[in-house]
Amino acid sequence: MMSWRVWVVAGLLLVGCTKPNPRSCKDGSCTDPSFPFCDTDGALAGEPQTCITVACTPGEFAGCRGDLAITCNTVGGDYDLVQCERGCDEAAGGCHLCDPNQTACTNGKVATCDAAGAVVSTETCALGCFDDQPRCREIDPSNNLGQYLDAATGATDLDLGMGAYISADDGMVSPNGGASFLPTSYLVNATQTAPGIRVIVARNVVLGGSVTIVGAEGGPALAILARGDVEIAGVVRVLSGYVTDSACLGGPGYYNEGKVVSSTYQYFTKRSGGGGNATPGGKSGSISGTGVIDPPASGGSIVGTRAMVPLQGGCAAGGSHDYFDGTYTATSGPTGGGALQVSSRIRIVVTGSIDADGQPGNNYANGGGGAGGGILLEAPRVTIGPAATLSAAAGAGGGCAPMTAQCGVGGVGATSDRAAGDGGTATYLSTTAGFSAGGGGGGLAASASTPQRWCSKLRTRLSWSVT
């Protein structure tokens, strides 16, 4: 507030000003950060229209100002004025939440009052109240999993702060240093259009240490649903939920395939094609030259979606066969990354890492790259810490680096702005004993450049922050 003073001295008009008083808020504002709150009626500090310093416990109720509740802010350095839908009640310690023998959702809380009007139970609603029902708004978990979150109201905490193995096949949890146990879980059976999902429901969830999610080839993906908070502070490896559907598998390759060319026994290696997901895998290189025409192995086709519905990981690269000295051996290709969905009614905080990478091709039989898996996090608030990493990268195809005329380079794995690469071609020369075409790179599940990769399909409001 600025005050002006006027003097008349020897016929001259002099105008001067004084410094504003940082403690006064007669104009309704406080400008000094050291005194942030205007105590208009003096109820807090005893002197009306005074800016006061604040040191309080976040969420603490300080008093009423009409229908406004004076409540400590989230950092404890100022007060917020909260409009109370049913009026402010000093005796109730804040906003009036319910009437006698009533359950109501008011000011973001579901409360039940006894016959005397005293609150006997409350629940804070992270997404606010329904307009016409006395209950909290809920997230609607992707892949139609909301029914399991609603059913498991008595679920207990899942504290794996020391690490664990989690089996997506049967839901068994084996903590590091502790006895195995079965949490509340359900199995969503696979259909013709979607893989199965193992659903684990808990209250609050902590994933710390080293957490490995395992499952059989082609088995279910894992979804963790939390009625409370989720903290991911450890290193989580997602090995379940990868796909072996023939539609998305990379084409097969071979190793040590013997051929007689120009009366000379030669051997050839053609690495397999990369697996597909929401983007296709790359094809392998070919082998060509006089007397030899060997087309590339195909890349895997698209089966997944960027929204992670259905919940599934990446597809495996094509397998290979080894035919040498009269012996035939078939091998599987590098697997795709797994799939993990974490849905919380309150918030998810990630300070550790989640790895759902597809396996890279090697330089021998299994040369294609597995497709990247998928990570889906959804909650009213999702916070990714400064040292956190979330990765569902596609595997690169195997090959020679640097490439030569007889040995092709491996195809790169797909990224958000780059398609999976094809393997390099090998050219037959009669003076050389061996020839090797590069493997195709794997496809990708979703864009790595936006939060859409981790927060698809949240159908209510979302607060996303990267700290």
C-alpha positions, 0 to 999 in steps of 0.5 A: 500500500502506497501513501502520499504526503503533500507539503507547501513550503515558501509557496512551493508544492512538494510531493513525497511518498513513504514505503508501503507497510508489508504487514498491512493488508487493508487493501486486501493483498500481502506482497511480502513473501515473509508475511503471505497471509492476510488475517482479515479479522485478527482471528489467527494473530490477534490484529485485523488486516495484518499480513502474517507469517505462516508455519503449519502442518500441510492440510491442518485446519486453522479456522473458519471465515464464513463458509471458507475453511482456512487450511494449511497449504501443501508446503506448510508455508501459507494458508488456502481458503477452501470453499465449503459446500455445506458451510464451515464448522469449527467444531467439526474441524473444517468443512461440514461434511454430512448431516446426522445418519447420512453418508455424503460426498462433500468437498472431495471427501466421502463421510458418514455421520452418526445420529449425533452428526459426528463424522465416524468415517471419511475417505478422500476422493482423489478425483472428486465426488460424483455429481449425484451419488455419495461416492468418489469418482474412480479411475477406469482402468484400461483393458476393462479391469475396473471390476477387479478394483471394485471387487477387492475392497479388502485388499492388503498392502503389497510391500516388496521393498526388498525386491521379489519375483512375481509370477504372472502365470499363477500370481505367486509372489516370492519376496527376497528373503521372505516366504512366497505368498498369493496376494488377491489376484484374478486371471483374465483368460486369453481370447482370440483377440487378446492375450490373458492378464494376471491381475493383482489387486492391493491397497498400497504397493511398493516395488523396491530392490530388484523385482522380476516379473516372469511368465511362460512363453505366450503366457499372461501379462501382469496388471497391478491395481492399487486402491491406494498409492504405488511407489516404484523405487527399485529395478523392475524387469518385465519378462511376462506377456510377450507374444508368440503369435504367428502373425507378428513373429519375424520370418525364420532364418538359418545358420550353417546351411550347407550348400554346394556352389560351383562344386564347392561346399559353402555355408550360409547364415541368414538371420531372422526377421524382427518381431512386430508390435504396434509397429512392424519388425524389419526384414532380414537381409538377403544372400545373392550372387552367382548361383545363389538367390535367397530372399530376405526373411519377413519382418513381423506384422502389427498386432499391438496398439499404442494405447496398450489395449489389449495389454500385450508385450512385443512379439519375438523375432523369427527362429532359426534352424541349424543344419550342419553335418547332417544334424537339424536343430530348430531354435526360437528367436529372441523374445519381445519385451513384456507388458505391465499395467499399473493403475492406482486410484490415488497416485503413482510415483516412479523413482526407480526403473522399469525395463520391458525391452525386446531382446537384441539379435545375436551374431549367430542363429537368432539374428532378428530383434524382439519387439519392444514391450509395453508399460502403462501407468495410469492414476490421477497423479503420475510422477516420474522422478529425475533419475527414473527410467522407463524403457520398452525399447525394440531389439536391434537385429544381429549382424556385422559392424562394420558390415562387409560385402559378405556379412550384412549389418543388423537392422536397428530397432524401431523408435518413436520417430524411426521404423525398424531397420532391415538387415543388410544383404550379403553377396556370394563370392566363390572365393569365400567360405561363409556368407551372412545376412543381417537380422531385422530390427524389432518393432515398437509398442508406443511412442517414447517421446510423450507421456502417452507411452505410460499414461494411455487410456486414463479416462478421467483427469490426469496430473502428469509431472516429471520432476 
